[in-house]
């Protein structure tokens, strides 16, 4: 190994440690360390807070409404397929 390779490895190691230490310090202070806030949250002064701009629907309500839409589409396509087969016979 040449001196350049060794110096590069040492430099990269030090930089990785600085990043880890910074993230650890921010986590200890309770500050948000991610990039984009999760859905339904926003970052204010470095902390995650729940958005109040629109009412939050529960996951259960979302899944029920989606399931009903999918069930209607499937039943309509099933009916159409049966009607098409009936016409062919």
DSSP file (Angstrom, degrees, kcal/mol; ACC not computed):
  #  RESIDUE AA STRUCTURE BP1 BP2  ACC     N-H-->O    O-->H-N    N-H-->O    O-->H-N    TCO  KAPPA ALPHA  PHI   PSI    X-CA   Y-CA   Z-CA
    1    1 A X              0   0    0      0, 0.0     2,-0.1     0, 0.0     0, 0.0   0.000 360.0 360.0 360.0 140.9    0.0    0.0    0.0
    2    2 A X     >  -     0   0    0      1,-0.1     4,-1.9     4,-0.0     5,-0.2  -0.461 360.0-108.2 -89.1 167.4    1.2    3.4   -0.8
    3    3 A X  H  > S+     0   0    0      1,-0.2     4,-2.6     2,-0.2     5,-0.2   0.857 118.0  57.9 -61.0 -36.0    1.2    6.4    1.6
    4    4 A X  H  > S+     0   0    0      1,-0.2     4,-2.2     2,-0.2    -1,-0.2   0.910 106.4  47.9 -62.9 -42.4   -1.6    8.0   -0.4
    5    5 A X  H  > S+     0   0    0      2,-0.2     4,-2.2     1,-0.2    -1,-0.2   0.921 113.0  47.5 -64.3 -43.8   -3.9    5.0    0.1
    6    6 A X  H  X S+     0   0    0     -4,-1.9     4,-2.3     1,-0.2    -2,-0.2   0.918 112.7  48.6 -64.2 -44.2   -3.2    4.8    3.8
    7    7 A X  H  X S+     0   0    0     -4,-2.6     4,-2.4     1,-0.2    -1,-0.2   0.876 111.2  51.4 -64.8 -37.0   -3.8    8.6    4.2
    8    8 A X  H  X S+     0   0    0     -4,-2.2     4,-2.4    -5,-0.2    -1,-0.2   0.904 110.0  48.5 -65.6 -41.7   -7.1    8.3    2.3
    9    9 A X  H  X S+     0   0    0     -4,-2.2     4,-2.2     2,-0.2    -2,-0.2   0.913 112.5  48.1 -64.6 -43.5   -8.3    5.5    4.4
   10   10 A X  H  X S+     0   0    0     -4,-2.3     4,-2.3     2,-0.2    -2,-0.2   0.918 112.1  49.8 -63.7 -43.7   -7.5    7.4    7.6
   11   11 A X  H  X S+     0   0    0     -4,-2.4     4,-2.3     1,-0.2    -2,-0.2   0.912 111.3  48.3 -61.5 -44.1   -9.2   10.5    6.3
   12   12 A X  H  X S+     0   0    0     -4,-2.4     4,-2.5     1,-0.2    -1,-0.2   0.897 110.5  52.0 -64.0 -40.5  -12.3    8.6    5.4
   13   13 A X  H  X S+     0   0    0     -4,-2.2     4,-2.0     1,-0.2    -2,-0.2   0.918 110.4  47.8 -61.6 -44.8  -12.4    6.9    8.8
   14   14 A X  H  X S+     0   0    0     -4,-2.3     4,-2.2     2,-0.2    -2,-0.2   0.901 111.6  50.3 -63.7 -40.9  -12.2   10.2   10.6
   15   15 A X  H  X S+     0   0    0     -4,-2.3     4,-2.2     1,-0.2    -2,-0.2   0.918 109.5  50.6 -65.2 -43.0  -14.9   11.7    8.4
   16   16 A X  H  X S+     0   0    0     -4,-2.5     4,-2.4     1,-0.2    -1,-0.2   0.895 110.0  50.7 -60.8 -40.2  -17.2    8.8    9.1
   17   17 A X  H  X S+     0   0    0     -4,-2.0     4,-2.7     2,-0.2    -1,-0.2   0.898 108.3  51.8 -65.2 -39.9  -16.6    9.1   12.8
   18   18 A X  H  X S+     0   0    0     -4,-2.2     4,-2.3     2,-0.2    -2,-0.2   0.912 110.8  48.2 -62.5 -41.7  -17.5   12.8   12.7
   19   19 A X  H  X S+     0   0    0     -4,-2.2     4,-2.5     2,-0.2     5,-0.2   0.933 112.6  48.2 -64.1 -45.7  -20.7   12.1   10.9
   20   20 A X  H  X S+     0   0    0     -4,-2.4     4,-2.4     1,-0.2    -2,-0.2   0.910 112.0  49.4 -60.8 -43.0  -21.6    9.4   13.4
   21   21 A X  H  X S+     0   0    0     -4,-2.7     4,-2.5     2,-0.2    -1,-0.2   0.899 110.8  50.0 -64.0 -41.0  -20.8   11.6   16.4
   22   22 A X  H  X S+     0   0    0     -4,-2.3     4,-2.4     2,-0.2    -2,-0.2   0.934 112.5  46.3 -63.8 -46.3  -22.9   14.5   14.9
   23   23 A X  H  X S+     0   0    0     -4,-2.5     4,-2.2     1,-0.2    -2,-0.2   0.897 112.8  50.6 -62.9 -40.1  -25.9   12.2   14.4
   24   24 A X  H  X S+     0   0    0     -4,-2.4     4,-2.2    -5,-0.2    -2,-0.2   0.912 110.8  48.7 -63.4 -43.2  -25.5   10.7   17.9
   25   25 A X  H  X S+     0   0    0     -4,-2.5     4,-1.8     2,-0.2    -2,-0.2   0.916 111.4  49.2 -64.2 -43.5  -25.4   14.2   19.4
   26   26 A X  H  <>S+     0   0    0     -4,-2.4     5,-2.6     1,-0.2     4,-0.4   0.889 110.9  50.7 -63.6 -38.7  -28.5   15.4   17.5
   27   27 A X  H ><5S+     0   0    0     -4,-2.2     3,-1.0     1,-0.2    -1,-0.2   0.898 107.8  52.8 -66.6 -39.6  -30.4   12.2   18.6
   28   28 A X  H 3<5S+     0   0    0     -4,-2.2    -1,-0.2     1,-0.3    -2,-0.2   0.868 108.8  50.3 -61.8 -36.2  -29.4   12.8   22.2
   29   29 A X  T 3<5S-     0   0    0     -4,-1.8    -1,-0.3    -5,-0.1    -2,-0.2   0.545 117.7-115.1 -78.9  -6.6  -30.8   16.4   22.0
   30   30 A X  T < 5 +     0   0    0     -3,-1.0     2,-0.2    -4,-0.4    -3,-0.2   0.666  65.1 148.4  82.1  16.6  -34.0   15.0   20.5
   31   31 A X      < -     0   0    0     -5,-2.6     2,-0.3    -6,-0.2    -1,-0.3  -0.601  54.7-108.5 -86.9 146.4  -33.5   16.7   17.2
   32   32 A X        -     0   0    0     14,-4.3    -1,-0.1    -2,-0.2    -5,-0.0  -0.574  32.3-176.5 -73.9 129.7  -34.8   15.1   14.0
   33   33 A X        +     0   0    0     -2,-0.3    -1,-0.1   -10,-0.0    -6,-0.1   0.337  47.2  97.4-112.1   6.2  -31.8   13.8   11.9
   34   34 A X  S    S-     0   0    0      1,-0.1     3,-0.1     2,-0.0    -2,-0.0  -0.139  71.0-123.1 -87.1-174.8  -33.6   12.6    8.8
   35   35 A X  S    S+     0   0    0      1,-0.3     2,-0.4    -2,-0.0    -1,-0.1   0.901  89.0  23.5 -93.5 -74.2  -34.1   14.3    5.4
   36   36 A X  S    S-     0   0    0      1,-0.0    -1,-0.3     6,-0.0     2,-0.1  -0.756  85.9-115.1 -95.8 141.5  -37.9   14.4    4.7
   37   37 A X        -     0   0    0     -2,-0.4     3,-0.1    -3,-0.1     4,-0.1  -0.435  39.1-100.4 -70.3 147.0  -40.4   14.3    7.5
   38   38 A X    >   -     0   0    0      1,-0.2     3,-2.0    -2,-0.1    -1,-0.1  -0.210  55.9 -72.3 -62.5 160.6  -42.6   11.3    7.6
   39   39 A X  T 3  S+     0   0    0      1,-0.3    -1,-0.2    -3,-0.1     3,-0.1  -0.288 122.9  20.8 -56.5 132.5  -46.2   11.6    6.2
   40   40 A X  T 3  S+     0   0    0      1,-0.3    11,-2.6    -3,-0.1     2,-0.3   0.423 111.5  88.7  89.3  -0.9  -48.4   13.6    8.5
   41   41 A X  E <   -A   50   0A   0     -3,-2.0     2,-0.3     9,-0.3    -1,-0.3  -0.843  52.6-165.1-123.8 161.0  -45.4   15.3   10.3
   42   42 A X  E     -A   49   0A   0      7,-2.6     7,-2.7    -2,-0.3     2,-0.6  -0.973  25.8-114.7-140.5 157.7  -43.4   18.4    9.7
   43   43 A X  E     +A   48   0A   0     -2,-0.3     2,-0.4     5,-0.2     5,-0.2  -0.830  33.5 175.6 -96.8 122.4  -40.0   19.6   11.1
   44   44 A X  E >  S-A   47   0A   0      3,-2.9     3,-1.8    -2,-0.6    -2,-0.0  -0.986  73.1 -16.2-128.2 121.2  -40.2   22.7   13.3
   45   45 A X  T 3  S-     0   0    0     -2,-0.4    -1,-0.1     1,-0.3     3,-0.1   0.860 128.9 -53.6  53.5  38.9  -37.1   23.9   15.0
   46   46 A X  T 3  S+     0   0    0      1,-0.2   -14,-4.3   -15,-0.1     2,-0.3   0.482 118.9 103.0  80.9   2.8  -35.4   20.6   14.4
   47   47 A X  E <  S-A   44   0A   0     -3,-1.8    -3,-2.9   -16,-0.2     2,-0.4  -0.896  72.8-115.1-120.4 149.8  -38.2   18.5   16.0
   48   48 A X  E     +A   43   0A   0     -2,-0.3     2,-0.3    -5,-0.2    -5,-0.2  -0.671  36.6 176.4 -81.3 130.9  -41.0   16.5   14.4
   49   49 A X  E     -A   42   0A   0     -7,-2.7    -7,-2.6    -2,-0.4     2,-0.2  -0.968  35.1-103.4-131.8 151.5  -44.5   17.7   15.1
   50   50 A X  E     -A   41   0A   0     -2,-0.3    -9,-0.3    -9,-0.2     2,-0.1  -0.530  39.7-115.8 -73.3 135.1  -47.8   16.4   13.8
   51   51 A X        -     0   0    0    -11,-2.6     3,-0.1    -2,-0.2     5,-0.1  -0.468  24.4-170.3 -69.7 140.6  -49.3   18.5   11.0
   52   52 A X        +     0   0    0     -2,-0.1    -1,-0.1     1,-0.1     3,-0.1   0.321  60.4  98.7-110.3   5.3  -52.6   20.2   11.9
   53   53 A X  S    S+     0   0    0      1,-0.1     2,-0.3     2,-0.0    -1,-0.1   0.791  92.0  14.9 -70.5 -28.4  -53.5   21.5    8.4
   54   54 A X  S    S-     0   0    0     -3,-0.1    -1,-0.1     0, 0.0     2,-0.1  -0.992  91.3 -90.9-144.1 152.5  -55.9   18.6    7.6
   55   55 A X        -     0   0    0     -2,-0.3     2,-0.4     1,-0.1    -3,-0.1  -0.358  40.5-128.4 -64.5 137.3  -57.7   15.9    9.5
   56   56 A X        -     0   0    0     -5,-0.1     2,-0.3    -2,-0.1    -1,-0.1  -0.721  16.7-147.8 -86.6 129.8  -55.8   12.7    9.8
   57   57 A X        -     0   0    0     -2,-0.4     2,-0.1     1,-0.1    -1,-0.0  -0.748  23.2-112.9 -93.8 147.0  -57.6    9.6    8.8
   58   58 A X     >  -     0   0    0     -2,-0.3     4,-2.3     1,-0.1     5,-0.2  -0.362  22.0-115.4 -74.6 159.5  -56.8    6.4   10.7
   59   59 A X  H  > S+     0   0    0      1,-0.2     4,-2.7     2,-0.2     5,-0.2   0.877 117.3  55.7 -60.7 -38.1  -55.1    3.6    8.8
   60   60 A X  H  > S+     0   0    0      2,-0.2     4,-2.3     1,-0.2    -1,-0.2   0.919 108.0  47.1 -62.7 -43.9  -58.2    1.5    9.4
   61   61 A X  H  > S+     0   0    0      2,-0.2     4,-2.3     1,-0.2     5,-0.2   0.912 112.6  50.4 -63.7 -42.2  -60.5    4.1    7.8
   62   62 A X  H  X S+     0   0    0     -4,-2.3     4,-2.4     1,-0.2    -2,-0.2   0.933 112.1  46.3 -60.8 -47.4  -58.1    4.4    4.8
   63   63 A X  H  X S+     0   0    0     -4,-2.7     4,-2.9     1,-0.2    -1,-0.2   0.882 111.4  52.2 -65.5 -38.6  -57.9    0.6    4.3
   64   64 A X  H  X S+     0   0    0     -4,-2.3     4,-2.2    -5,-0.2    -1,-0.2   0.934 112.1  45.1 -63.5 -44.8  -61.7    0.2    4.6
   65   65 A X  H  X S+     0   0    0     -4,-2.3     4,-1.9     2,-0.2    -2,-0.2   0.905 115.9  46.7 -66.7 -40.2  -62.3    2.9    1.9
   66   66 A X  H  X S+     0   0    0     -4,-2.4     4,-2.5    -5,-0.2     5,-0.2   0.912 111.0  52.2 -66.3 -42.0  -59.7    1.5   -0.4
   67   67 A X  H  X S+     0   0    0     -4,-2.9     4,-2.8     1,-0.2    -2,-0.2   0.904 108.3  51.1 -61.7 -41.6  -60.9   -2.0    0.1
   68   68 A X  H  X S+     0   0    0     -4,-2.2     4,-2.2     2,-0.2    -1,-0.2   0.914 110.3  49.1 -63.1 -42.1  -64.5   -1.0   -0.8
   69   69 A X  H  X S+     0   0    0     -4,-1.9     4,-2.1     2,-0.2    -2,-0.2   0.927 113.9  45.8 -62.3 -44.7  -63.2    0.8   -4.0
   70   70 A X  H  X S+     0   0    0     -4,-2.5     4,-2.6     1,-0.2    -2,-0.2   0.907 111.3  52.5 -65.6 -41.6  -61.2   -2.3   -5.0
   71   71 A X  H  X S+     0   0    0     -4,-2.8     4,-2.5     1,-0.2    -1,-0.2   0.895 109.4  49.4 -62.6 -40.4  -64.1   -4.6   -4.2
   72   72 A X  H  X S+     0   0    0     -4,-2.2     4,-2.4     2,-0.2    -1,-0.2   0.926 112.0  48.0 -64.6 -44.8  -66.5   -2.6   -6.4
   73   73 A X  H  X S+     0   0    0     -4,-2.1     4,-2.4     2,-0.2    -2,-0.2   0.918 113.3  47.8 -62.1 -44.1  -64.0   -2.6   -9.3
   74   74 A X  H  X S+     0   0    0     -4,-2.6     4,-2.5     1,-0.2    -2,-0.2   0.917 112.4  48.3 -64.9 -43.4  -63.5   -6.4   -9.0
   75   75 A X  H  X S+     0   0    0     -4,-2.5     4,-2.4    -5,-0.2    -1,-0.2   0.885 112.1  49.8 -67.2 -36.3  -67.2   -7.1   -8.8
   76   76 A X  H  X S+     0   0    0     -4,-2.4     4,-2.5     2,-0.2    -2,-0.2   0.919 112.8  46.0 -66.0 -42.8  -67.9   -4.9  -11.9
   77   77 A X  H  X S+     0   0    0     -4,-2.4     4,-2.4     2,-0.2    -2,-0.2   0.885 112.3  51.5 -68.0 -36.0  -65.2   -6.6  -13.9
   78   78 A X  H  X S+     0   0    0     -4,-2.5     4,-2.4     2,-0.2    -2,-0.2   0.924 111.0  47.8 -64.4 -44.2  -66.4  -10.0  -12.8
   79   79 A X  H  X S+     0   0    0     -4,-2.4     4,-2.5     2,-0.2    -2,-0.2   0.924 112.4  49.3 -61.4 -45.5  -69.9   -9.2  -13.9
   80   80 A X  H  X S+     0   0    0     -4,-2.5     4,-2.3     1,-0.2    -2,-0.2   0.892 111.0  50.0 -61.7 -41.0  -68.7   -7.8  -17.2
   81   81 A X  H  X S+     0   0    0     -4,-2.4     4,-2.4     2,-0.2    -1,-0.2   0.919 111.2  48.2 -65.4 -43.3  -66.6  -11.0  -17.8
   82   82 A X  H  X S+     0   0    0     -4,-2.4     4,-2.4     1,-0.2    -2,-0.2   0.906 112.0  49.6 -64.2 -41.0  -69.6  -13.2  -17.0
   83   83 A X  H  X S+     0   0    0     -4,-2.5     4,-2.0     2,-0.2    -1,-0.2   0.905 110.9  50.0 -63.5 -41.1  -71.8  -11.2  -19.3
   84   84 A X  H  X S+     0   0    0     -4,-2.3     4,-1.5     2,-0.2    -2,-0.2   0.910 112.0  47.2 -63.7 -42.5  -69.2  -11.4  -22.1
   85   85 A X  H  X S+     0   0    0     -4,-2.4     4,-1.3     1,-0.2    -2,-0.2   0.883 109.6  54.3 -66.0 -38.3  -68.9  -15.2  -21.7
   86   86 A X  H  < S+     0   0    0     -4,-2.4     3,-0.3     1,-0.2    -1,-0.2   0.890 107.8  50.1 -62.8 -40.0  -72.7  -15.6  -21.7
   87   87 A X  H  < S+     0   0    0     -4,-2.0    -1,-0.2     1,-0.2    -2,-0.2   0.830 107.8  54.2 -68.2 -32.3  -72.9  -13.7  -25.0
   88   88 A X  H  <        0   0    0     -4,-1.5    -1,-0.2     1,-0.2    -2,-0.2   0.774 360.0 360.0 -72.9 -26.1  -70.2  -15.9  -26.6
   89   89 A X     <        0   0    0     -4,-1.3    -1,-0.2    -3,-0.3    -2,-0.2   0.456 360.0 360.0 -93.0 360.0  -72.0  -19.2  -25.7
